[in-house]
């Protein structure tokens, strides 16, 4: 391996894509078991590597030299092999600092809780101190090594202003779980999660739902990768590259989730959007039909609406780890708040609002098969669609123009 990333597990990583956007070098993702870690480090068969969970502290004894910043923190995420001498750096420090500044989360004179006890938690501790926090402590499942328990965090520090999560809880593939209940911290003004896959963890989504300034870790990942690449090649990279790569990666991973009434045109618009944006197209109703090998009306006849909603929620849950897709949802999918939570972790929800007068009731839609039922459901669901979306777009009858309008709004950063 010439350049790459080592970790115990790397199914979640975007690092190879990021480095390929920066420089034309061969960057590998290399899973190294704990049993093989010692041998890998002693062989030194690489020019430069990044290091992530669980090896950011374990690599230190193998180094010939370590930067002052990394030494103070006690964690290394970048190693350069110079004439068979291993030199360790911590570029996570700058990455996390860049993320917090970009998100305008105030740390100065604030009380900060850092979730986790590993190498990244030490980095976050150093960042919080450098940004002038009034108090900072790390939180872990077990007391000791400078950490308090989650129970103590809730009981003794409910007045915390900022929470930084450095644990892997909520990371792909086990999404829609959170390391802590943030409702226990009524003064929270900022939440930072270093997890970047999914784009927004449940922790981040929960915070945003409460009106708290919250962000996932993708910008940190890109920023630290740029700083690492500078060490790899002994060069300098303009800061504008961080923003460029971040936006490109985010756009390439983000889902666009279409919600709205049956017959609003979600499927037609979704297929056009998929072609325009280079994303896969997914229709939840089609997935249900494929899974059950029955039509929607047949499913309703056999198990009723309650049974159908259970199947629908199972399908949505399976889509939780999907990225870079246009997802057209059934008209009632967003009635379940958990479905909305799952869909928001990797996507933005777009309410396709078509005037009820132009929507036709059809027999293949059991709950809106006649005009009276259609209008009733429209009135019941409209506020749910509106309140649950990130982008509300009123559309006309021209699907192509509707897709163009959504594409333009996405590119302009409206969502």
C-alpha positions as CSV (number, residue, x, y, z in Angstrom):
1,X,0.0,0.0,0.0
2,X,1.3,3.4,-0.9
3,X,-1.3,5.7,0.6
4,X,-4.5,4.7,2.5
5,X,-6.6,4.4,5.6
6,X,-6.3,1.7,8.2
7,X,-9.0,0.7,10.7
8,X,-10.7,-2.4,12.0
9,X,-13.8,-1.8,9.9
10,X,-14.2,0.5,6.9
11,X,-17.5,-0.2,5.3
12,X,-18.7,3.3,6.2
13,X,-15.7,5.2,4.9
14,X,-15.8,8.0,2.2
15,X,-12.0,8.6,2.5
16,X,-11.0,7.0,-0.8
17,X,-13.4,9.2,-2.7
18,X,-12.2,12.3,-1.0
19,X,-8.5,11.7,-1.6
20,X,-9.2,10.9,-5.2
21,X,-10.8,14.3,-5.6
22,X,-7.7,16.0,-4.2
23,X,-4.8,14.3,-5.9
24,X,-4.1,11.6,-8.4
25,X,-2.6,9.0,-6.1
26,X,-3.6,5.4,-5.2
27,X,-5.4,5.6,-1.9
28,X,-6.6,2.3,-0.4
29,X,-9.0,1.4,2.4
30,X,-7.2,-1.3,4.4
31,X,-9.0,-3.2,7.2
32,X,-6.5,-4.4,9.7
33,X,-7.5,-6.7,12.5
34,X,-6.2,-6.2,16.0
35,X,-4.3,-9.5,15.6
36,X,-2.5,-8.2,12.5
37,X,-2.0,-4.6,13.7
38,X,1.4,-5.1,15.2
39,X,2.7,-6.9,12.1
40,X,1.3,-4.2,9.8
41,X,2.9,-1.3,11.8
42,X,6.3,-3.1,12.1
43,X,6.5,-3.8,8.4
44,X,6.1,-0.1,7.5
45,X,5.1,-0.9,4.0
46,X,3.5,2.4,3.1
47,X,4.4,6.0,2.2
48,X,1.7,7.6,4.3
49,X,-1.6,6.5,5.9
50,X,-4.5,7.8,7.8
51,X,-5.6,6.0,11.0
52,X,-9.1,5.7,12.5
53,X,-11.1,3.7,15.0
54,X,-9.7,1.9,17.1
55,X,-6.0,2.7,16.3
56,X,-5.5,6.4,16.9
57,X,-3.8,5.8,20.2
58,X,-2.5,2.3,19.5
59,X,-0.2,3.6,16.7
60,X,1.8,5.9,18.9
61,X,4.4,3.4,20.3
62,X,5.3,2.5,16.7
63,X,6.3,6.1,15.8
64,X,9.8,7.5,15.6
65,X,8.5,11.1,15.8
66,X,5.3,12.7,16.8
67,X,4.1,16.3,16.3
68,X,3.8,18.4,19.4
69,X,0.0,18.8,18.8
70,X,-0.5,15.1,18.5
71,X,1.6,14.4,21.5
72,X,-0.4,16.8,23.7
73,X,-3.7,15.3,22.5
74,X,-2.5,11.7,22.8
75,X,-3.9,10.6,19.4
76,X,-2.6,10.3,15.9
77,X,-4.7,10.0,12.6
78,X,-2.0,10.7,10.0
79,X,1.4,8.9,9.6
80,X,4.1,9.7,7.1
81,X,6.9,7.3,6.3
82,X,10.1,9.4,5.7
83,X,13.1,7.2,4.9
84,X,11.6,4.4,7.1
85,X,11.0,6.8,10.0
86,X,7.3,7.1,11.0
87,X,6.1,10.6,11.9
88,X,2.7,11.0,13.4
89,X,0.3,14.0,13.2
90,X,-3.2,14.9,14.2
91,X,-5.1,16.6,11.4
92,X,-8.5,15.7,13.1
93,X,-7.8,18.7,15.4
94,X,-7.9,21.2,12.5
95,X,-10.8,19.3,10.9
96,X,-13.0,19.5,13.9
97,X,-12.1,23.1,14.6
98,X,-13.0,24.0,10.9
99,X,-16.3,22.2,11.3
100,X,-17.3,24.0,14.5
101,X,-16.4,27.4,13.0
102,X,-18.2,26.8,9.7
103,X,-21.3,25.8,11.6
104,X,-21.1,28.9,13.8
105,X,-21.4,26.9,17.0
106,X,-20.1,29.0,19.9
107,X,-17.7,27.3,22.2
108,X,-16.2,30.2,24.1
109,X,-17.4,30.5,27.7
110,X,-19.6,27.4,27.1
111,X,-20.0,24.2,29.0
112,X,-19.1,21.3,26.7
113,X,-19.7,17.5,27.0
114,X,-17.7,15.2,24.8
115,X,-19.2,11.7,24.3
116,X,-16.6,9.0,24.0
117,X,-13.3,8.0,25.5
118,X,-11.2,7.2,22.4
119,X,-8.6,9.1,20.4
120,X,-11.1,11.4,18.8
121,X,-12.6,12.4,22.2
122,X,-9.1,13.6,23.2
123,X,-8.9,15.6,20.1
124,X,-12.4,17.2,20.7
125,X,-11.3,17.9,24.3
126,X,-8.2,19.8,23.0
127,X,-10.3,21.7,20.5
128,X,-12.9,22.8,23.1
129,X,-10.1,24.0,25.4
130,X,-8.4,25.9,22.5
131,X,-11.7,27.6,21.6
132,X,-12.2,29.0,25.1
133,X,-14.8,26.8,26.7
134,X,-15.6,27.4,30.4
135,X,-15.9,23.7,31.2
136,X,-15.3,20.4,29.3
137,X,-15.4,16.8,30.3
138,X,-15.6,13.5,28.5
139,X,-18.5,11.0,28.9
140,X,-18.2,7.3,28.7
141,X,-20.0,4.1,29.7
142,X,-17.4,3.6,32.4
143,X,-16.0,6.0,34.9
144,X,-12.2,6.7,34.9
145,X,-9.4,7.9,32.6
146,X,-10.8,11.4,32.7
147,X,-14.3,10.4,31.9
148,X,-17.6,10.5,33.7
149,X,-20.6,8.2,33.1
150,X,-23.6,9.1,31.0
151,X,-25.7,9.0,34.3
152,X,-23.4,11.6,35.9
153,X,-23.5,13.7,32.7
154,X,-27.3,13.9,32.9
155,X,-27.5,14.4,36.7
156,X,-24.7,16.8,37.1
157,X,-24.3,18.6,33.8
158,X,-27.8,19.1,32.5
159,X,-26.9,22.7,31.9
160,X,-24.4,21.8,29.2
161,X,-24.4,24.2,26.2
162,X,-22.6,22.0,23.6
163,X,-22.4,18.2,23.0
164,X,-19.7,16.7,20.8
165,X,-20.2,13.1,19.9
166,X,-17.0,11.1,19.1
167,X,-18.5,7.6,19.6
168,X,-19.5,5.5,16.6
169,X,-23.1,5.2,17.8
170,X,-25.5,6.0,15.0
171,X,-22.9,5.2,12.3
172,X,-23.6,3.1,9.2
173,X,-24.8,0.3,9.1
174,X,-26.5,0.7,12.6
175,X,-28.4,3.9,12.1
176,X,-31.3,5.7,13.8
177,X,-29.8,5.2,17.3
178,X,-28.4,8.0,19.5
179,X,-25.7,7.8,22.2
180,X,-27.7,10.1,24.5
181,X,-31.1,11.7,25.0
182,X,-30.5,15.4,24.3
183,X,-33.9,16.4,25.8
184,X,-32.1,16.0,29.2
185,X,-30.1,19.1,28.3
186,X,-32.5,22.0,28.0
187,X,-29.8,24.7,27.6
188,X,-28.1,23.0,24.5
189,X,-27.2,25.5,21.8
190,X,-25.0,23.3,19.7
191,X,-24.5,19.6,18.8
192,X,-21.6,18.2,16.8
193,X,-21.4,14.6,15.7
194,X,-18.1,13.5,14.1
195,X,-20.0,10.6,12.4
196,X,-20.5,11.4,8.7
197,X,-22.3,8.3,7.4
198,X,-25.2,8.8,7.5
199,X,-25.0,12.5,6.6
200,X,-27.1,13.4,9.6
201,X,-27.3,10.9,12.5
202,X,-30.3,10.5,14.7
203,X,-28.5,12.7,17.3
204,X,-28.2,15.5,14.8
205,X,-31.8,15.1,13.5
206,X,-33.1,15.1,17.1
207,X,-31.2,18.3,17.8
208,X,-32.4,20.0,14.7
209,X,-36.0,19.1,15.4
210,X,-35.6,20.9,18.8
211,X,-34.2,24.0,17.0
212,X,-30.6,23.4,18.1
213,X,-27.7,24.2,15.8
214,X,-26.4,20.8,14.9
215,X,-24.1,19.2,12.3
216,X,-22.7,15.9,11.2
217,X,-19.0,15.2,10.6
218,X,-18.6,15.2,6.8
219,X,-16.9,18.7,6.7
220,X,-14.5,17.6,9.4
221,X,-13.6,14.5,7.4
222,X,-12.9,16.5,4.3
223,X,-10.9,19.2,6.2
224,X,-8.7,16.7,8.0
225,X,-8.2,14.8,4.7
226,X,-6.9,17.9,3.0
227,X,-4.5,18.5,5.9
228,X,-3.4,14.9,5.7
229,X,-2.8,15.1,2.0
230,X,-0.6,18.1,2.6
231,X,1.5,15.9,4.9
232,X,1.5,13.0,2.5
233,X,2.9,15.1,-0.4
234,X,4.7,17.8,1.5
235,X,2.6,20.5,-0.3
236,X,0.0,23.1,0.4
237,X,-3.7,23.0,-0.6
238,X,-5.9,26.0,-0.9
239,X,-8.7,26.1,1.7
240,X,-11.2,26.5,-1.1
241,X,-10.6,22.9,-1.9
242,X,-12.2,21.9,1.4
243,X,-15.4,23.6,0.5
244,X,-15.4,22.2,-3.1
245,X,-14.8,18.6,-2.1
246,X,-17.2,18.8,0.8
247,X,-20.1,20.1,-1.5
248,X,-19.3,17.5,-4.2
249,X,-19.2,14.6,-1.7
250,X,-22.4,15.7,0.1
251,X,-24.3,16.1,-3.2
252,X,-23.1,12.7,-4.3
253,X,-24.4,11.0,-1.1
254,X,-27.6,12.9,-0.4
255,X,-31.0,11.4,-1.1
256,X,-34.0,13.5,-2.4
257,X,-37.1,12.1,-0.8
258,X,-40.4,13.0,-2.5
259,X,-43.6,13.1,-0.4
260,X,-47.1,14.1,-1.2
261,X,-50.5,12.8,-2.1
262,X,-51.1,9.8,-4.3
263,X,-51.4,11.0,-7.9
264,X,-49.3,14.2,-7.2
265,X,-46.7,13.1,-9.7
266,X,-43.9,11.9,-7.4
267,X,-42.9,8.9,-9.4
268,X,-42.8,10.8,-12.8
269,X,-40.9,13.7,-11.3
270,X,-38.6,11.4,-9.4
271,X,-37.5,9.5,-12.5
272,X,-36.7,12.7,-14.3
273,X,-34.8,14.0,-11.3
274,X,-32.8,10.8,-11.1
275,X,-31.6,11.2,-14.7
276,X,-30.8,14.9,-14.2
277,X,-28.9,14.4,-11.0
278,X,-27.3,11.1,-11.8
279,X,-29.0,9.3,-8.9
280,X,-30.8,6.0,-8.5
281,X,-34.6,6.0,-8.5
282,X,-36.5,4.2,-5.8
283,X,-40.2,3.9,-5.3
284,X,-41.4,2.6,-1.9
285,X,-44.7,1.3,-3.3
286,X,-42.8,-0.6,-6.0
287,X,-40.5,-2.1,-3.4
288,X,-43.6,-3.2,-1.3
289,X,-45.1,-4.9,-4.4
290,X,-41.9,-6.6,-5.2
291,X,-41.4,-7.8,-1.6
292,X,-45.0,-9.0,-1.0
293,X,-45.5,-10.2,-4.6
294,X,-49.0,-8.7,-4.5
295,X,-50.6,-5.4,-5.6
296,X,-51.2,-2.6,-3.1
297,X,-55.0,-3.2,-3.2
298,X,-54.4,-7.0,-2.5
299,X,-52.3,-6.2,0.5
300,X,-54.9,-3.8,1.9
301,X,-57.6,-6.5,1.4
302,X,-55.6,-9.1,3.2
303,X,-54.0,-7.1,6.1
304,X,-55.8,-3.8,6.1
305,X,-54.1,-0.4,6.5
306,X,-52.4,-1.2,9.7
307,X,-50.7,-4.2,8.2
308,X,-49.8,-2.3,5.1
309,X,-48.2,0.5,7.2
310,X,-46.1,-2.1,9.0
311,X,-44.8,-3.4,5.7
312,X,-44.2,0.1,4.5
313,X,-42.2,1.0,7.6
314,X,-40.0,-2.1,7.1
315,X,-39.3,-1.0,3.6
316,X,-38.4,2.5,4.7
317,X,-36.2,1.1,7.4
318,X,-34.3,-0.9,4.8
319,X,-33.8,2.4,2.8
320,X,-32.1,4.0,5.9
321,X,-28.6,3.1,4.6
322,X,-29.3,4.0,1.0
323,X,-27.5,7.0,-0.5
324,X,-27.4,9.0,-3.7
325,X,-31.0,8.2,-4.6
326,X,-34.3,9.8,-5.5
327,X,-36.9,8.2,-3.2
328,X,-40.6,8.4,-4.1
329,X,-42.7,7.6,-1.1
330,X,-46.3,6.4,-0.8
331,X,-48.8,9.0,0.2
332,X,-49.0,7.8,3.8
333,X,-45.4,7.0,4.4
334,X,-44.7,10.2,6.3
335,X,-47.6,9.6,8.7
336,X,-45.2,7.5,10.8
337,X,-42.7,9.9,12.5
338,X,-40.1,7.2,12.6
339,X,-40.2,6.8,8.8
340,X,-39.5,10.6,8.6
341,X,-36.6,10.3,11.0
342,X,-35.0,7.5,9.0
343,X,-35.5,9.2,5.6
344,X,-33.9,12.5,6.9
345,X,-30.6,10.9,8.0
346,X,-29.4,10.7,4.5
347,X,-31.9,12.8,2.7
348,X,-33.9,16.0,2.3
349,X,-37.7,15.7,2.2
350,X,-39.4,17.6,-0.6
351,X,-43.2,18.0,-0.4
352,X,-44.6,17.8,-3.9
353,X,-47.7,20.0,-3.5
354,X,-50.1,19.6,-6.4
355,X,-53.5,21.3,-6.3
356,X,-56.1,18.8,-5.3
357,X,-58.3,19.8,-8.2
358,X,-55.7,18.3,-10.6
359,X,-55.3,15.0,-8.8
360,X,-57.4,12.1,-10.0
361,X,-58.8,9.4,-7.7
362,X,-58.0,5.9,-9.0
363,X,-59.1,2.4,-8.0
364,X,-55.5,1.2,-7.5
365,X,-55.2,3.5,-4.5
366,X,-57.3,1.9,-1.7
367,X,-57.6,5.0,0.6
368,X,-58.2,7.5,-2.2
369,X,-60.2,5.5,-4.7
370,X,-63.0,8.1,-5.0
371,X,-63.2,11.9,-5.0
372,X,-64.6,12.2,-1.5
373,X,-61.9,10.0,0.1
374,X,-59.2,11.8,-1.9
375,X,-60.2,15.2,-0.6
376,X,-60.6,14.0,2.9
377,X,-57.1,12.5,3.0
378,X,-55.7,15.6,1.4
379,X,-57.1,17.8,4.1
380,X,-55.9,15.4,6.9
381,X,-52.4,15.0,5.5
382,X,-51.6,18.4,4.2
383,X,-50.2,19.8,7.5
384,X,-48.2,16.7,8.0
385,X,-46.6,17.0,4.6
386,X,-45.9,20.7,5.1
387,X,-44.5,20.4,8.6
388,X,-42.3,17.4,7.9
389,X,-40.6,18.6,4.7
390,X,-37.3,20.5,4.1
391,X,-38.6,22.0,0.9
392,X,-42.2,22.7,0.0
393,X,-42.7,23.1,-3.8
394,X,-46.0,23.9,-5.5
395,X,-46.1,22.2,-8.9
396,X,-48.0,22.4,-12.1
397,X,-48.9,19.8,-14.7
398,X,-45.6,19.8,-16.6
399,X,-43.4,17.1,-14.9
400,X,-40.2,18.2,-16.8
401,X,-40.6,21.8,-15.7
402,X,-41.3,20.6,-12.1
403,X,-38.1,18.6,-12.1
404,X,-36.1,21.5,-13.5
405,X,-37.5,23.7,-10.7
406,X,-36.5,21.3,-8.0
407,X,-33.1,20.7,-9.5
408,X,-32.4,24.5,-9.6
409,X,-33.5,24.9,-6.0
410,X,-31.2,22.1,-5.0
411,X,-28.2,23.6,-6.8
412,X,-28.9,27.0,-5.3
413,X,-28.6,25.5,-1.9
414,X,-32.2,25.9,-0.9
415,X,-32.0,22.4,0.8
